[in-house]
């Protein structure tokens, strides 16, 4: 749950269609902004978009001088350019009766209380990642459409690019946390899909390769495990990294997988016998009651009555679908 104004809100309130927020901001990928379900055309200026993103994630009001140093190397009129950028941002997110760009004294702040921002929601969710279920984690994983602010590097703005690099590293870590938690909760077939995404994000993370090898060994996919190990060892070697821990992990996973396979093989005959025994009671059973021949002396067996019962039993016994109880 998120807490806003003292009210708990579920993570799912930020839906991809933005139906629960006046403004829907997507930063985990190319920057996109939707207002009342309409995707807005963003200014061509990277500095406008960069300034907007920086202010969205700022926890407090930011000094104008700090923003000028962030985005402009040696501008002719930094404060004038900053005012121009703010005017563009106002055109995007301000509405009649709702001003979200706040300027006080020498500071600037964005009031996004009634907006959905995927990066902020992901940050909140990962702070309590251990409490989230697979059903809560799955939609979070789908919000990652690429790197944070994909393609928004700004030439001759080293301070901004440094901030951008740090944020990308942070949110990549958030993505990995969500995927790792998912892998530990979902079935193996789904876990493999999340592991592939995780491996693309952090190809040199030993944890993702260990989990992948364990799943392959658990399902008896030894050939696939060997191929993955060989490719990853080569990858690690190209970067001068030690692959010995991964070899050890595969050796352990393979041993456990082979042990499980032997247990299953040994149990198979017993399982078949059990299935046969269990199937027997499912056949229809019938008992032929004895006939009474009142012409004979009571208590004496034999005669036409017993012969008739024996004949009925013999004929019924030819039907494989029935289990015939002996006389």
Kinemage of the C-alpha trace (Angstrom):
@kinemage 1
@onewidth
@group {chain A} dominant
@subgroup {mainchain}
@vectorlist {calphas} color= white
{ca unk a 1} P 0.000 0.000 0.000
{ca unk a 2} L 1.075 3.598 -0.644
{ca unk a 3} L 0.385 6.265 1.927
{ca unk a 4} L -0.750 9.629 0.641
{ca unk a 5} L -2.334 12.198 2.940
{ca unk a 6} L -2.643 9.540 5.590
{ca unk a 7} L -4.690 7.253 3.318
{ca unk a 8} L -3.406 3.858 2.246
{ca unk a 9} L -3.587 3.176 -1.469
{ca unk a 10} L -2.726 -0.067 -3.302
{ca unk a 11} L 0.172 -0.109 -5.728
{ca unk a 12} L -2.217 -1.078 -8.519
{ca unk a 13} L -3.903 2.354 -8.449
{ca unk a 14} L -1.353 3.519 -11.013
{ca unk a 15} L -2.711 1.760 -14.085
{ca unk a 16} L -1.038 1.811 -17.476
{ca unk a 17} L -4.009 3.681 -19.001
{ca unk a 18} L -3.733 6.393 -16.343
{ca unk a 19} L -7.439 6.088 -15.535
{ca unk a 20} L -6.955 6.837 -11.840
{ca unk a 21} L -4.771 9.952 -12.189
{ca unk a 22} L -5.194 13.329 -13.842
{ca unk a 23} L -1.687 13.111 -15.276
{ca unk a 24} L 0.143 9.854 -16.015
{ca unk a 25} L 3.941 10.188 -16.298
{ca unk a 26} L 6.061 7.320 -17.619
{ca unk a 27} L 9.805 7.629 -17.077
{ca unk a 28} L 10.889 3.968 -17.154
{ca unk a 29} L 11.599 4.097 -20.856
{ca unk a 30} L 11.124 7.088 -23.185
{ca unk a 31} L 9.423 9.950 -21.363
{ca unk a 32} L 5.687 9.979 -22.057
{ca unk a 33} L 2.962 12.062 -20.438
{ca unk a 34} L -0.767 11.428 -20.638
{ca unk a 35} L -3.339 13.867 -19.349
{ca unk a 36} L -6.911 12.603 -19.015
{ca unk a 37} L -6.070 9.602 -21.215
{ca unk a 38} L -4.596 11.737 -24.001
{ca unk a 39} L -0.893 11.368 -24.838
{ca unk a 40} L 0.699 14.803 -24.999
{ca unk a 41} L 3.184 15.989 -27.598
{ca unk a 42} L 6.345 16.854 -25.669
{ca unk a 43} L 8.597 19.796 -26.488
{ca unk a 44} L 11.507 18.998 -28.781
{ca unk a 45} L 13.915 20.566 -26.294
{ca unk a 46} L 15.763 17.902 -24.309
{ca unk a 47} L 16.423 20.449 -21.573
{ca unk a 48} L 12.716 21.015 -21.046
{ca unk a 49} L 12.136 17.275 -20.714
{ca unk a 50} L 15.236 16.844 -18.554
{ca unk a 51} L 14.197 19.700 -16.261
{ca unk a 52} L 10.695 18.241 -15.921
{ca unk a 53} L 12.051 14.775 -15.021
{ca unk a 54} L 14.501 16.193 -12.502
{ca unk a 55} L 11.801 18.247 -10.756
{ca unk a 56} L 9.374 15.302 -10.698
{ca unk a 57} L 11.826 13.190 -8.693
{ca unk a 58} L 13.116 16.037 -6.514
{ca unk a 59} L 11.956 15.517 -2.942
{ca unk a 60} L 12.079 19.241 -2.129
{ca unk a 61} L 11.936 22.591 -3.881
{ca unk a 62} L 15.095 23.212 -5.920
{ca unk a 63} L 17.052 26.456 -6.165
{ca unk a 64} L 17.066 28.140 -9.562
{ca unk a 65} L 20.839 28.406 -9.426
{ca unk a 66} L 21.119 24.648 -8.919
{ca unk a 67} L 18.928 23.980 -11.952
{ca unk a 68} L 20.989 26.376 -14.066
{ca unk a 69} L 24.193 24.544 -13.115
{ca unk a 70} L 22.512 21.201 -13.814
{ca unk a 71} L 21.418 21.899 -17.382
{ca unk a 72} L 23.551 24.712 -18.784
{ca unk a 73} L 27.287 24.661 -19.170
{ca unk a 74} L 27.976 28.299 -20.062
{ca unk a 75} L 24.659 29.835 -21.114
{ca unk a 76} L 24.245 33.459 -22.166
{ca unk a 77} L 21.219 33.935 -19.938
{ca unk a 78} L 20.677 30.843 -17.735
{ca unk a 79} L 17.760 32.271 -15.774
{ca unk a 80} L 16.059 33.434 -18.939
{ca unk a 81} L 16.401 29.975 -20.485
{ca unk a 82} L 15.143 28.418 -17.247
{ca unk a 83} L 12.028 30.637 -17.343
{ca unk a 84} L 11.413 29.588 -20.945
{ca unk a 85} L 11.682 25.895 -19.998
{ca unk a 86} L 9.253 26.379 -17.090
{ca unk a 87} L 6.735 28.035 -19.396
{ca unk a 88} L 6.841 24.904 -21.605
{ca unk a 89} L 6.364 22.634 -18.580
{ca unk a 90} L 3.387 24.694 -17.429
{ca unk a 91} L 1.788 24.151 -20.814
{ca unk a 92} L 2.131 20.391 -20.327
{ca unk a 93} L 0.951 19.770 -16.778
{ca unk a 94} L -0.900 22.886 -15.583
{ca unk a 95} L -4.673 22.995 -16.011
{ca unk a 96} L -7.348 25.604 -15.352
{ca unk a 97} L -7.693 25.826 -11.602
{ca unk a 98} L -4.748 23.453 -11.016
{ca unk a 99} L -1.231 24.864 -11.142
{ca unk a 100} L 1.404 22.198 -10.599
{ca unk a 101} L 4.488 24.344 -11.187
{ca unk a 102} L 5.169 26.181 -7.931
{ca unk a 103} L 7.682 29.034 -7.783
{ca unk a 104} L 8.460 30.564 -4.436
{ca unk a 105} L 11.209 33.081 -3.858
{ca unk a 106} L 14.205 31.542 -5.626
{ca unk a 107} L 12.976 27.923 -5.656
{ca unk a 108} L 10.929 25.728 -8.006
{ca unk a 109} L 8.818 22.686 -7.186
{ca unk a 110} L 6.335 20.468 -9.006
{ca unk a 111} L 3.179 19.446 -7.133
{ca unk a 112} L 2.392 15.986 -8.524
{ca unk a 113} L 0.155 14.795 -5.683
{ca unk a 114} L -2.759 13.969 -7.997
{ca unk a 115} L -0.525 12.434 -10.686
{ca unk a 116} L 0.795 8.962 -11.321
{ca unk a 117} L 4.561 8.653 -11.851
{ca unk a 118} L 5.803 5.125 -12.537
{ca unk a 119} L 9.319 5.799 -11.213
{ca unk a 120} L 7.980 7.067 -7.872
{ca unk a 121} L 5.646 4.075 -7.487
{ca unk a 122} L 8.457 1.634 -8.290
{ca unk a 123} L 10.710 3.329 -5.743
{ca unk a 124} L 8.025 2.995 -3.066
{ca unk a 125} L 7.275 -0.620 -3.949
{ca unk a 126} L 10.896 -1.772 -3.785
{ca unk a 127} L 11.237 -0.335 -0.290
{ca unk a 128} L 8.811 -3.049 0.878
{ca unk a 129} L 9.578 -5.651 -1.768
{ca unk a 130} L 9.531 -8.565 0.701
{ca unk a 131} L 5.841 -7.971 1.470
{ca unk a 132} L 4.608 -8.051 -2.137
{ca unk a 133} L 2.960 -11.084 -3.710
{ca unk a 134} L 3.469 -12.345 -7.241
{ca unk a 135} L 0.148 -10.794 -8.299
{ca unk a 136} L 1.375 -7.411 -7.079
{ca unk a 137} L 4.823 -7.796 -8.624
{ca unk a 138} L 3.752 -8.799 -12.135
{ca unk a 139} L 2.229 -5.425 -13.116
{ca unk a 140} L 5.231 -3.607 -11.649
{ca unk a 141} L 7.572 -5.602 -13.892
{ca unk a 142} L 5.588 -4.574 -16.979
{ca unk a 143} L 6.138 -0.865 -16.303
{ca unk a 144} L 9.786 -1.120 -17.368
{ca unk a 145} L 9.759 -0.254 -21.064
{ca unk a 146} L 13.483 0.478 -21.256
{ca unk a 147} L 16.127 2.474 -19.438
{ca unk a 148} L 15.086 5.376 -17.251
{ca unk a 149} L 14.423 8.360 -19.583
{ca unk a 150} L 15.684 6.381 -22.525
{ca unk a 151} L 17.451 8.602 -25.086
{ca unk a 152} L 17.426 11.796 -23.003
{ca unk a 153} L 21.154 12.458 -22.698
{ca unk a 154} L 21.950 16.159 -23.142
{ca unk a 155} L 25.103 17.391 -24.859
{ca unk a 156} L 27.353 19.681 -22.821
{ca unk a 157} L 25.377 19.033 -19.639
{ca unk a 158} L 27.733 16.767 -17.644
{ca unk a 159} L 25.935 17.389 -14.353
{ca unk a 160} L 22.587 16.293 -15.774
{ca unk a 161} L 24.100 13.287 -17.552
{ca unk a 162} L 25.766 12.247 -14.293
{ca unk a 163} L 22.416 12.468 -12.507
{ca unk a 164} L 20.780 10.526 -15.350
{ca unk a 165} L 23.382 7.747 -15.151
{ca unk a 166} L 22.875 7.416 -11.392
{ca unk a 167} L 19.084 7.242 -11.765
{ca unk a 168} L 19.351 4.603 -14.475
{ca unk a 169} L 21.559 2.505 -12.244
{ca unk a 170} L 19.118 2.931 -9.352
{ca unk a 171} L 16.026 1.950 -11.309
{ca unk a 172} L 17.817 -0.920 -12.994
{ca unk a 173} L 18.465 -2.182 -9.478
{ca unk a 174} L 14.768 -1.762 -8.654
{ca unk a 175} L 13.875 -3.794 -11.738
{ca unk a 176} L 16.240 -6.566 -10.668
{ca unk a 177} L 14.728 -6.640 -7.160
{ca unk a 178} L 11.248 -7.084 -8.608
{ca unk a 179} L 12.383 -9.828 -10.990
{ca unk a 180} L 14.304 -11.667 -8.275
{ca unk a 181} L 11.283 -11.624 -5.979
{ca unk a 182} L 9.069 -12.848 -8.817
{ca unk a 183} L 11.422 -15.701 -9.687
{ca unk a 184} L 11.254 -16.962 -6.108
{ca unk a 185} L 7.445 -16.978 -6.094
{ca unk a 186} L 6.246 -18.122 -9.517
{ca unk a 187} L 6.369 -21.529 -11.280
{ca unk a 188} L 9.579 -22.444 -13.096
{ca unk a 189} L 8.213 -21.876 -16.614
{ca unk a 190} L 7.308 -18.291 -15.780
{ca unk a 191} L 10.477 -17.834 -13.743
{ca unk a 192} L 12.586 -18.612 -16.829
{ca unk a 193} L 11.035 -15.655 -18.653
{ca unk a 194} L 11.848 -13.287 -15.801
{ca unk a 195} L 15.359 -14.723 -15.555
{ca unk a 196} L 15.968 -13.915 -19.220
{ca unk a 197} L 15.016 -10.277 -18.582
{ca unk a 198} L 17.134 -10.167 -15.439
{ca unk a 199} L 20.112 -11.635 -17.308
{ca unk a 200} L 19.848 -8.928 -19.976
{ca unk a 201} L 19.924 -6.250 -17.274
{ca unk a 202} L 22.856 -7.665 -15.311
{ca unk a 203} L 24.697 -10.273 -17.400
{ca unk a 204} L 27.511 -10.568 -14.834
{ca unk a 205} L 25.267 -11.173 -11.814
{ca unk a 206} L 26.123 -14.630 -10.493
{ca unk a 207} L 22.713 -14.967 -8.821
{ca unk a 208} L 20.731 -14.961 -12.054
{ca unk a 209} L 22.923 -17.641 -13.624
{ca unk a 210} L 22.773 -19.804 -10.497
{ca unk a 211} L 18.977 -19.663 -10.378
{ca unk a 212} L 18.742 -20.418 -14.092
{ca unk a 213} L 21.068 -23.415 -13.837
{ca unk a 214} L 19.132 -24.756 -10.848
{ca unk a 215} L 15.864 -24.677 -12.789
{ca unk a 216} L 17.395 -26.368 -15.839
{ca unk a 217} L 18.915 -29.116 -13.685
{ca unk a 218} L 15.678 -29.566 -11.742
{ca unk a 219} L 13.853 -30.301 -14.986
{ca unk a 220} L 16.552 -32.581 -16.341
{ca unk a 221} L 17.630 -30.138 -19.059
{ca unk a 222} L 21.309 -30.987 -18.652
{ca unk a 223} L 22.257 -30.182 -22.236
{ca unk a 224} L 20.733 -26.704 -21.989
{ca unk a 225} L 22.525 -26.208 -18.684
{ca unk a 226} L 25.877 -27.172 -20.155
{ca unk a 227} L 25.356 -24.839 -23.118
{ca unk a 228} L 24.412 -21.947 -20.865
{ca unk a 229} L 27.394 -22.592 -18.620
{ca unk a 230} L 29.815 -22.675 -21.573
{ca unk a 231} L 28.469 -19.430 -23.050
{ca unk a 232} L 28.506 -17.640 -19.706
{ca unk a 233} L 32.012 -18.828 -18.830
{ca unk a 234} L 33.191 -17.399 -22.141
{ca unk a 235} L 31.385 -14.116 -21.383
{ca unk a 236} L 32.940 -13.869 -17.927
{ca unk a 237} L 36.347 -14.695 -19.351
{ca unk a 238} L 36.093 -11.879 -21.895
{ca unk a 239} L 35.787 -9.443 -18.983
{ca unk a 240} L 38.466 -11.098 -16.874
{ca unk a 241} L 35.928 -12.326 -14.299
{ca unk a 242} L 36.215 -15.543 -12.303
{ca unk a 243} L 33.692 -18.157 -13.463
{ca unk a 244} L 34.685 -20.801 -10.897
{ca unk a 245} L 31.706 -20.033 -8.573
{ca unk a 246} L 29.333 -20.602 -11.474
{ca unk a 247} L 30.980 -23.893 -12.352
{ca unk a 248} L 30.552 -24.965 -8.732
{ca unk a 249} L 26.914 -23.870 -8.785
{ca unk a 250} L 26.242 -25.941 -11.915
{ca unk a 251} L 28.019 -28.964 -10.477
{ca unk a 252} L 25.851 -28.778 -7.356
{ca unk a 253} L 22.657 -28.185 -9.346
{ca unk a 254} L 23.420 -31.067 -11.706
{ca unk a 255} L 24.065 -33.453 -8.805
{ca unk a 256} L 20.775 -32.536 -7.208
{ca unk a 257} L 18.953 -32.795 -10.524
{ca unk a 258} L 20.374 -36.257 -11.226
{ca unk a 259} L 19.431 -37.385 -7.717
{ca unk a 260} L 15.860 -36.247 -8.259
{ca unk a 261} L 15.801 -38.027 -11.622
{ca unk a 262} L 16.997 -41.305 -10.056
{ca unk a 263} L 14.369 -41.064 -7.349
{ca unk a 264} L 11.659 -40.524 -9.953
{ca unk a 265} L 12.897 -43.442 -12.045
{ca unk a 266} L 13.009 -45.776 -9.042
{ca unk a 267} L 9.533 -44.728 -7.974
{ca unk a 268} L 8.013 -45.215 -11.429
{ca unk a 269} L 7.308 -49.027 -11.152
{ca unk a 270} L 5.719 -48.550 -7.762
{ca unk a 271} L 3.624 -45.750 -9.157
{ca unk a 272} L 2.479 -47.970 -12.007
{ca unk a 273} L 1.563 -50.758 -9.576
{ca unk a 274} L -0.296 -48.319 -7.410
{ca unk a 275} L -2.162 -47.039 -10.432
{ca unk a 276} L -3.141 -50.589 -11.374
{ca unk a 277} L -4.338 -51.404 -7.891
{ca unk a 278} L -6.195 -48.159 -7.670
{ca unk a 279} L -7.850 -48.775 -11.004
{ca unk a 280} L -9.250 -52.176 -10.018
{ca unk a 281} L -11.972 -50.926 -7.631
{ca unk a 282} L -13.179 -48.604 -10.372
{ca unk a 283} L -14.486 -51.625 -12.391
{ca unk a 284} L -18.102 -52.502 -11.867
{ca unk a 285} L -18.542 -55.460 -9.463
{ca unk a 286} L -21.400 -57.959 -9.523
{ca unk a 287} L -22.360 -60.915 -7.371
{ca unk a 288} L -24.818 -63.576 -8.521
{ca unk a 289} L -27.032 -64.638 -5.623
{ca unk a 290} L -27.792 -68.370 -5.353
{ca unk a 291} L -31.042 -69.713 -6.758
{ca unk a 292} L -33.370 -71.737 -4.498
{ca unk a 293} L -34.778 -75.056 -5.719
{ca unk a 294} L -37.703 -75.749 -3.430
{ca unk a 295} L -38.110 -79.275 -4.806
{ca unk a 296} L -34.895 -80.377 -3.042
{ca unk a 297} L -34.277 -81.053 0.553
{ca unk a 298} L -33.359 -77.866 2.413
{ca unk a 299} L -29.591 -77.528 3.094
{ca unk a 300} L -28.507 -79.884 0.324
{ca unk a 301} L -26.407 -78.220 -2.416
{ca unk a 302} L -26.372 -79.132 -6.092
{ca unk a 303} L -28.997 -79.584 -8.692
{ca unk a 304} L -30.412 -77.251 -11.269
{ca unk a 305} L -30.336 -74.157 -9.001
{ca unk a 306} L -26.532 -74.276 -8.481
{ca unk a 307} L -25.968 -75.135 -12.120
{ca unk a 308} L -28.008 -72.126 -13.181
{ca unk a 309} L -26.036 -69.771 -10.888
{ca unk a 310} L -22.729 -71.228 -12.122
{ca unk a 311} L -23.782 -70.697 -15.739
{ca unk a 312} L -24.719 -67.071 -15.148
{ca unk a 313} L -21.368 -66.394 -13.393
{ca unk a 314} L -19.402 -68.067 -16.203
{ca unk a 315} L -21.090 -65.977 -18.851
{ca unk a 316} L -20.692 -62.704 -16.927
{ca unk a 317} L -16.996 -63.454 -16.335
{ca unk a 318} L -16.375 -63.062 -20.055
{ca unk a 319} L -17.177 -59.355 -19.759
{ca unk a 320} L -13.875 -57.507 -19.041
{ca unk a 321} L -15.705 -54.435 -17.867
{ca unk a 322} L -17.096 -56.275 -14.832
{ca unk a 323} L -15.481 -57.821 -11.801
{ca unk a 324} L -17.383 -61.034 -10.967
{ca unk a 325} L -17.432 -62.286 -7.413
{ca unk a 326} L -16.983 -66.024 -7.138
{ca unk a 327} L -19.975 -68.140 -6.075
